Amino acid sequence: MSKSDKKTNKSQPNPPGEYPKIIEIDEGVFGRLSQRLEKQKGRFAEFKKAREMGADQELGDLDEPSEEMIDEAEAEREEEFEKRLKAILGTKQLEIGETTLKRYLEFLKKNVRLPCPVKACQEFEWEEFYLYGPGSLKEYEKLKKIRPSHTDRFQIIRFEDKIESEDDGILVEVERLTDKKNFMLNLYELEAVDEESASAELLDDYAVWFVNYI
């Protein structure tokens, strides 16, 4: 995932309290989402995607919505998501910064049950050279023994308290289940193994915010 330059905000307010129920966000609301968020598409977005791709698939008893209905549904999802962000961050300023990252960190520390089983939502940046570039697959297999891979399964064992960089966001220490090796990873690159868990919704929600407000 490409990264952008950002300014640093030194303030650190207290984290907000309770938050509304987690909702689903579809691609039409924000445009650039991580791959794992494809799984969270709503029924309107699913229909729209199928139609745009010319897919000849069975949509059951779903009547074709108008463009106006689709736009209204997307606008409602965006509005609800922003309300949730404001509740989590305790501010109307939703952009990524040191202040908002620290607030989101405190929120997640209070609401994500640890250890939390996770996996990578897509290939890690270091893997792309070997999977899509000129890198040797033999060397790739060797490196996978000492580096985290998208084929691994982990569990989050703790949140890093310090925000090292706005570019990386919240960091978590994970333990690889196969060999108990520990790594420090960007939270937005991970998704919960149990897609129906409350943690899955929390991690997906953070990723939507981080990707779209970076």
Helices and strands as residue ranges (DSSP letters): H 27-30, G 35-40, H 43-52, H 67-89, H 98-111, E 116-120, H 125-131, H 137-143, E 153-159, E 171-176, E 182-186, G 187-189, E 190-192, H 198-213
